[in-house]
Amino acid sequence: MGALDEPLTKLVGDRTAKVLADSLKLRTVGDLLHHYPRRYVERGQLTSLDELEVDEHVTVLARIEKVTLIPFRGRKGDRLEVVVTDGRSRLSLVFFNQGWRQKELRAGAQGLFAGKVGVFNRTRQLVSPDYQLLDEDAGSDAARQFAGRLIPVYGASAQMPSWKLSICVETALTKHLGDVGEPLPAELRERHDLIPLPEALELIHRPRGHADRERAQSRLRWDEAFVLQVALAQRRAADSALPAKPRAAREGGLLDAFDARLPFTLTEGQRKVSAEIAADLATDHPMHRLLQGEVGSGKTLVALRAMLAVVDAGGQAVLLAPTEVLAQQHHRSVVEMMGDLAEGGMLGGSDLGTRVVLLTGSMGVPARRQALLDMACGDAGIAIGTHALIEDKVQFQDLGLVVVDEQHRFGVEQRDALRAKGEQPPHLLVMTATPIPRTVAMTVFGDLETSVLDQLPAGRSPISTHVVPALEKPNFLTRAWERVREEVAKGHQAYVVCPRIGDEEPAADPKRKKRKAAEDGFEEVADAGAESDERRPPLSVVETAEKLAKGPLSGLRVEILHGRLAPEAKDEVMRRFTAGEVDVLVATTVIEVGVNVPNSTAMVIMDADRFGVSQLHQLRGRVGRGSAPGLCLLVSEMPAGSAARARLDAVAGTLDGFELSRIDLEQRREGDVLGQAQSGVKSSLKVLSVLEDEEVILTARTEATRLVAEDPDLAAHPELRTALESLLDEDRAAYMEKG
């Protein structure tokens, strides 16, 4: 065990170590040294108090303006009120029965004050905050500690304010800085003018000025980018060494027959991406490719052509979808596109055809048994389904390609279990309907080759999007329902989307709530970023449909769709909606991806601020899929100027999914995004910005690929290997092995 793996108990004692572990998840000396300051303040540079958010744990540098001791009326005790200021705004500090603090908290003194922001009588306040005075004549430890340099402000907790953390870090630097290893090769550091790691840790925690901080961050940014890219490069190298059966399409086969029947020509983008996939499938090692693109760019068609090529080569292909609604929709659209080519071996089927089967968890026993038999004996060249495809009893004669739709909704183990059903590793095509900025793709999916579809097929109509402020301008909402009626009067159809079903049992337990959401085919929106306030419950499908049918949409054929309807009911509703027998479909986000009804031209999203940016973009993509223009109305009660409304304005302002994905990521913590995709990573990226540091990520990827090619096991780089092991825990290591 190295010095950096040493438990903090030896450094700071049992009590402080327990606080660090419980409140900040810091357990070793290395954890502490890599807990970098969130920001820095200079002596005299006061914190802007008007930017503090309620319920946030803060550390502020402020000047004491006024101190007042107020005795309680009619009982013993007193309240000490201290008003601090940044010169413009004020913050109240309140201490109960601690009048003795008057002696040190004097008007004019500057200090660091830490606590949780609350509100009393419309005034923001900190109750019984921790503090450290910085005035030299106060003789404080903090004044001496931070003399002549920037004051680091750490991500802290109620039990461990920033300056106490700073003292712990000082101790670690003093005792262990000489024990810090050097994961970056010397020649790489020299090429990119990077300072040694011990110096970087010293300067990130003890900068004399901003130049020191920038030098330290430049080096630490490289550490994060390079170590992660080495892990991904090792994974790519290991994949390329695996054997796989080449699956090249044959001339005059199923794929050619399918292409000949297409009523349209492929876009240039679809042809280019199809060629990339075909080249991968023809090699003798497994394809690992990410296919991403705009909503409606034709990803499913490209994936189907890849599956048909594999069937041509004597193999089988599976398409794994996250919800039953989406699996059924994929099955229906694939069968429709293929026609009699999907009825191989059946009466009336094409001689060139194959069988396309559907498998979901709630299918009836006879249909399920037949699907399993068709897959096992090889009659079914294409299988489409949900998690049910992963079960042990599902077998294939010769599985050649796995297509995973909406990759982020599947766990590593699930994808691995499906890929293990092939005698040799099958080829893998991962599809995501959410466009991802290039830098994120390289960081999160860096072990996959990436193909991008950024061109919409001909015949797609423009979509206009508008925000409907329901409280400020109720007549706008009235007009929204009039627009829906107008679209139906033209012979078109509409969606109304709500964030909740409406027949839920009380679900106070967060785990239960999340599980419910998964059952319904959507996720509780973690990226909506809604302000912390007392709000009414989100609108529900059941209640909204009832009110609309009796009120503004009376006389129209209104039906509901959500994840907890019986499978037959869901399939029947979608069949009738597709056939034009339903005017308005009130649904949850089960329609978010894959649902294709070209006659649908209008969508009203209720409580739109409760959805994330990418989700709104996905939902909007369900309209404008035919020859008539699409209309999307985002209904919200959030006030103008709020962060929630800013998000909605961003969605209304552009149809560019890649631009929206950047906005989405900017408004969220990058670590959350990366941590979710990189299951098993011990800590989020701390210094590297996947949006702003594209050049570092690109260069680190090139350097990592070169190093792994020369030294696959990192035998000549033991400290880099150690850094890699500290990045990956057991789960993450398994993730890298499986993909």
Secondary structure, DSSP 8 states (H G I E B T S, - for coil): --GGGSBTHHHH-HHHHHHHHHHH---BHHHHHT--EEEEE-TT----GGG--TT-EEEEEEEEEEEEEEE-TTSS-EEEEEEEESSS-EEEEEEES-GGGGGT--TT-EEEEEEEEEEETTEEEEES-EEEE--GGGT-HHHHHTTTS-EEEE---SSS-HHHHHHHHHHHHHHHGGG----S-HHHHHHTT---HHHHHHHHHS-SSHHHHHHHHHHHHHHHHHHHHHHHHHHHHHHHHS--------TTSHHHHHHHH-SS---HHHHHHHHHHHHHHTSSS--EEEEEE-TTS-HHHHHHHHHHHHHHTT-EEEEE-SSHHHHHHHHHHHHHHHGGGGBTTSTT--TT--EEEEE-TT--HHHHHHHHHHHHHT-EEEEEESGGGGSTT---SSEEEEEEESGGGS-HHHHHHHHTTSSS--EEEEEESS---HHHHHHHSTTSEEEEE----TT---EEEEEEETTT-HHHHHHHHHHHHHHHHTT-EEEEE-SB-S------SHHHHHHHHHHHTS---SSS---S-------BHHHHHHHHHHTTTTTS-EEEE-TTS-HHHHHHHHHHHHTT--SEEEE-GGGSSS---TTEEEEEETTGGGS-HHHHHHHHTTSS-SSS-EEEEEEE-S-TTSHHHHHHHHHHH---HHHHHHHHHHTS-HHHHHHHHSTTBSS--SS--TTT-HHHHHHHHHHHHHHHHH-TT-TT-HHHHHHHHHHB-HHHHHHHHH-
